[in-house]
Amino acid sequence: MMDWPLLLVLDPAGQAQTAAAVATGLRDFRKGVRIAGVILNRVASPRHEDLVRRAMEGAGIAVLGALPRHAPIKLPGRHLGLVQAEELARLNELIGEAARLVAERIDLDALLRLSECEWTASNAKSAPRVTPPGQRIALARDAAFSFIYPHILEDWRAAGAEIMPFSPLADEGPHANADVCWLPGGYPELHAGRIAANERFRRALRAFAETRPVHGECGGYMVLGTGLIDKDGTRHAMMGLLGLETSFATRRMHLGYRLAELATGMPGYAAGARLRGHEFHYAMILTQPDAPLAAMRDANGADVAESGSRRGRVTGTFFHLIAEDR
């Protein structure tokens, strides 16, 4: 959309000359795409690198560098992908080592030259701001509630909202003078026993929900339910503010973009609003007895069963909000 040149980062594992065929296909597949050059990632040996480089040269594709497999910058993973940055004690050390490797093995001067293009701010379409759910937002924020898109927080602050973080894992409740409580996604299944045991958090959240709205996304949604069964089959009592019961004992991946048309309001949005979001989890719904929050469709327009829930002032969805569809 911006007419920017593209940098292709290609992992040629198990390939030699074939990697050049893949790069050529990506270069020629769609009109208007400009591949400025290629970086080879995780090459197995100097000989492997040489074979791929010569094939790329024959195809007229510039190779800007090659990175070897390098254990010190390997990131740990878990069932939803990589372990998140805030959980990595060695993060700065890892970034420093990755920077050293890139500076040593990538032609950064050539990369900067190739990246030059004519572009002004007038080329960009301004994205709509995300409406804050209240003036003072109590936001659950710790290892169990760690995922919310950064632009959401930026938009809330830009609109003048105050974000007031608290930690359910530290047995803290939402701030008493907040207007709304928001429980984002994360990994409550890894901390379910601790969440279930934190009575101060439970009492404070329930008291808050008696007078003010509470919303949960994905992991936060599951914590608002009646119970969560972990991968070992142990059931942990959750907040009981919604009737949702979920299980990781039998897992199935739910993944994709979502369009939600709200059947009833949620914090920041009235009934009838159309919201864009993304769903990614392995939890199975065992019971969901509350009123559906929205009619949900996937990127192809097909109906999605995970409709979210509403009970009184409490709402929840499995999808993470990205933007209002206007």
N, C-alpha and C positions, 0 to 999 in steps of 0.2 A: 504493500500500500504506500510506503514511503519512498519507493524506488531506491532503496539502499542496496549496495552490494552485500552479498552473503559470504560468510566464512563457514566452510564445511569442515566439521570435526568428525573424522572417520576412524572407526576402529576396524583395522584390517585383519582381525584374528581369523586364522584359518584360510587366509587369502594371500595372494601375491598380485599377479597381473589383474586378477578379477576385481580387485579394489578399484582399479582405474575404470573398469566397465561400470561399476556402481556409481562412481563420481561423474562419469560422462552421462549416465542416465539421469542423474539428478540435475545436471547442468542443462540438459536438452529436453527434459520431460515437459516443462511448462514454460510458455512464452512469457517474457518479461522478467524471468529470474536470472540474476547475474551472480554467478559463483566467482568471487574474486580470487579465491585460493583455497587450499586444503591444508589442514593440520592432521597428521597421522597420530593416533592415540593408542597407547599400549602396544607398541611394536615389540616383537619378540627378540630381535637380534639385529646387529648391524647388517647382516646379509638380507634379512627380511626387509629392512628399511630400504636397502639399495634396490631390491627387486621392485618394490612398490613405487619408489621414486622414478625409476626408469620407465615404468609403465605409465605413470602420470605424465611424465615429460613427453612421451609419445602421443598422448591424448591432448596435449596442449594445456594441461592444467598445472598451475603453479603450486608447488609444495612449499609451504612457509615454515615447516619444521616437523619434527617427529619426537614424540614423547615415549620413553620406554615404560614398561611396567615398573612401578616403583612402590614397594610396600609401605614406606613411611607416610604416603598420602592416601592410602586406602581408607575409605570411610566405612564404618560399621553400618549394617542394615537391620531392619526388622520387618514385620509383616506388611506394613504400609509403605515401605521404601526405606530411605535412609534415616538413621537416627538424627534427630533435629539438632541444629547448631548449638542451641543453648544448653544441650545436655552433654556436650563434648568438652571435657576438661582441657584437652590439648589443642583447642581450636586455633588459637593464634600461632602456635608452633606448626601446626599442620598447614595453615595458610602460608606461613613464611617459607616452608619447605616447597610447597607447590609453586610459589612465586619464583623461588630460586631456580627450580627446574625449568619453568617456562622461559625465564630470562636467558637461561643457558642454551636451550634447545630450539627456541622459536625466533625467527627473524622479525623482531618487533618493529624495526624501522620500515621494512617492506610492508608489514601489516598495516602500519599507520598510513603509509603512502596509498595503499590500495583502498583504504577506508574512506578516502576523501571523496565527497560527492556534494552536489549542490542541493542544499536543503535549508529551508527557513521555517520559522514557526507557523507561517501561513499554510504550509503543507499539511499540518497536523489538525486532526479533528479533536476538539476538546471533549473528553469523556464526561458524562454526567456525574455529579457528586452523589455519594451515597448518603441518604438522610440519616442523621443520628437518631437513635431510639429514645433519647432523652437529653436533658441538659447536663446531668451528672450521672455517668454510667459506671456502675460497679461491675468490673470485669474480672472474672476468674482467670488467674494467670499463674501457672506453675507447671511442673512436669506432666501433670495429668490433663491440663487445659492449656495447651501450648500452641494450637493452630488457629490462627485467624489471618486472613489476607492483609498484608501491611497497608494496602491502599484504603482499606476500610477504616483503620485507626487514623490514617492521615486525613481522610475526608471528615470523619467525626470531629477531629481537632480543628480542621479548617472552618467548620461550621460553628465553632465556638463551644463545642461540648467539652466537658471535663471528664477524663478517664481516670477511674479510681480502682486500681488493681487490688485484689485480695487473693489469698491462697487457701483453697479448700483443703489441700494436703497438710497445711499448717493449722488446720481446724479453725480457720477464720471465716466469718460470715461477711456478706455484703455490707458496705458502709451504710450506716443508719440514715445519713442525709442524702443518699443517692435516689434518683428518680426511677431508675430501671436497673435490673440485673441481667447480665449477659454471660452465659457459660459457653465458651467456644469449644471447638473440637480438640482432640488430643488423644491420650492413651489411658482413659480411666480403667480399661480392662487390666492394665498392668498394676494398678493401684487400688483395685476394687475393695479389698479387705480394709485398707486404711481409710478410704472414703466412707465405707459403711460404719466404721468405728468412731468417726469424728462427730460426736453428738452436738458440739457447739455450732459447727457448720450447719448441721441438719436443722437445729432449732432456729438459728438465725435466718436461714433461707426460707423456711416455712413461715416464719413471722413476717418476713419481707413480702412474700407472695400474697399475704392477706390484704395488703393495701396497695401494692405496686406491681407492675408487670415484670415477669421473669421469662427469659427466652434462652433456649439451649440449641446449639448446633452440633449434630453428629455425636461426639463423645459427651458433650454437655447435655444433649437430648436424652441420651441413655441414663445419665445420672439423675435426671429429673423423673425417671420412671420408677416403677415399683421394685424392680430387681434386675441384676445383671449376673449371668452365669458365665464364669470364666472358662478357659480352654480345658481345664481339668475337671469341669463339671460341677464346681462348687458355686452355689448361689449366694450372692451378696445383696442384702437389702439396700436399695437406693433411697432417694428422697421421698418417693410416693406422691409427688405433686402431679404426675401424670400416670396413666395406667399402663404405660409401655413396659413390656418385659422382653429383654433381649438375651441372646446367648452366643458365646464363642465356642461352645462345645462342638457344634457343627457349623463350619464356616462356609460362606459363599461370598465371592467378591461382588460388590455393587459399585459400578464405576461409570461415570459419564456426566456430561453437562445436563442441566435441568432448567426447565421453564416452569415456574410455579405461578398459578393464578389464585390469589388468596380468596378462600371462601369466607374467611373471617379475618379480622385485623390481627396484626402482630406489632410489636414495638417498632415505631417508625413508619408503619405502612397500614393503610386502611384496607378493608375488604375490597376486592376487585383489582388491587395492584398486581402487576406482573413483574416477577423477580427472576433474574438469571442467577444461576448458581452451579455448583459442582458437587457431586456425590462420590465418595470413595471410602468404603468400609467393608468389613467382613462379617459384621454382626448379623444374626438372623433375628427377625421379629417373631416372638412367640405369641404375644397378645398386644393389641393396640385398640383398646375399647373406647377411647375418647373421640370427640368430634374431629373429623379431618380438617387440617389447617388449610390445605390447598389442593387444587387439581394439578397434578404433576405430569409433565411430559419430558421425554428425552430429546436428544438433538435431532432425531428423525421424526418427531411429532407423535411417537407412540406413548400411550398411557403408562405411567410408572406407579406401582402399588404403594411405595413409601410416600404417603400423602402428608406426613407430619401430623401433629396433634394439638388440640387446644382443650384446656379445662380451666374455666374461670380466667384468671389473669396470667396463666402459665401457658406458654406455647413452645413448640420444638419442631425441628426438622432434621432430617439426615443430610440435607444439602447445605453447603457453605455458601452464604450470600456473596455474590460478586457485584451485582449492579441492578438497578431497576431497569426494566425493559420499557423504553419510552418511544 
